[in-house]
């Protein structure tokens, strides 16, 4: 089988099964595992998949910059934001992550809500400027322009002084065994620090993020207490998360 045909077959299997295993592919193609791993490396370099131990997962299309991500799953993100907003109660300290869905969530907060929102996203902070009952606490640090969030040692130091009721996390990859992931190392560290400072962690996951992976792991999937997904998401996709004890909220 030609290399190009093998790669097409790998991508077809990935689309069909949601993951591929190098050993299984090698047996199916009657080639060495080294050959398959080379194919996977080349496909990963083209951004067509994300390599994981023993094989590969779909690469998240949500790994683009903020402007690009605003064009992905617009209606689904709006519905997810509305459902997530319903989880917030007056008097709570709420962490809103960076990301397009969290900006929409900020816009969905009812005017009657009285709460404190902590965020490292200038976009979220600006979206709440005119909210009459929400106090906004900005986490400072170096501005990571790709995602329009602050990162770095100063941000992590500030996070250590927060004790929040609930953290709404934006991710680019959500997988039951490979965990929660994102496309930037410093963002992953900041998100991990935020997880440690919240009593509940709610992960906002539109369809393109489910069963996909990005290069930098934030935490195991079980770090999430709730997963908010689009209402049309098949149970076959959400069942592995439910079996881990994660609550599933359909928008």
Rosetta blueprint (number, residue, H / E / L):
1 X L
2 X L
3 X H
4 X H
5 X H
6 X H
7 X H
8 X H
9 X H
10 X H
11 X H
12 X H
13 X H
14 X H
15 X H
16 X H
17 X H
18 X L
19 X E
20 X E
21 X E
22 X H
23 X H
24 X H
25 X H
26 X H
27 X H
28 X H
29 X H
30 X L
31 X L
32 X L
33 X H
34 X H
35 X H
36 X H
37 X H
38 X H
39 X H
40 X H
41 X H
42 X H
43 X H
44 X H
45 X H
46 X L
47 X L
48 X L
49 X L
50 X E
51 X E
52 X E
53 X L
54 X L
55 X E
56 X E
57 X E
58 X E
59 X E
60 X L
61 X H
62 X H
63 X H
64 X L
65 X L
66 X H
67 X H
68 X H
69 X H
70 X L
71 X L
72 X L
73 X L
74 X H
75 X H
76 X H
77 X H
78 X H
79 X H
80 X H
81 X H
82 X H
83 X H
84 X H
85 X H
86 X L
87 X L
88 X L
89 X L
90 X L
91 X L
92 X L
93 X E
94 X E
95 X E
96 X E
97 X L
98 X L
99 X L
100 X H
101 X H
102 X H
103 X H
104 X H
105 X H
106 X H
107 X H
108 X H
109 X L
110 X L
111 X L
112 X L
113 X L
114 X L
115 X E
116 X E
117 X E
118 X E
119 X E
120 X L
121 X L
122 X H
123 X H
124 X H
125 X H
126 X H
127 X H
128 X L
129 X L
130 X L
131 X L
132 X L
133 X L
134 X E
135 X E
136 X E
137 X E
138 X E
139 X L
140 X L
141 X L
142 X E
143 X E
144 X E
145 X L
146 X L
147 X L
148 X L
149 X E
150 X E
151 X E
152 X L
153 X H
154 X H
155 X H
156 X H
157 X H
158 X H
159 X H
160 X L
161 X L
162 X L
163 X L
164 X E
165 X E
166 X E
167 X E
168 X E
169 X E
170 X E
171 X L
172 X L
173 X E
174 X E
175 X E
176 X L
177 X L
178 X L
179 X E
180 X E
181 X E
182 X E
183 X L
184 X L
185 X H
186 X H
187 X H
188 X H
189 X H
190 X H
191 X H
192 X H
193 X H
194 X H
195 X H
196 X H
197 X L
198 X E
199 X E
200 X E
201 X E
202 X E
203 X E
204 X E
205 X E
206 X L
207 X H
208 X H
209 X H
210 X E
211 X L
212 X E
213 X E
214 X L
215 X L
216 X E
217 X E
218 X E
219 X E
220 X L
221 X H
222 X H
223 X H
224 X L
225 X L
226 X E
227 X E
228 X E
229 X E
230 X L
231 X L
232 X L
233 X L
234 X L
235 X H
236 X H
237 X H
238 X H
239 X H
240 X H
241 X H
242 X H
243 X L
244 X L
245 X L
246 X L
247 X E
248 X E
249 X E
250 X E
251 X L
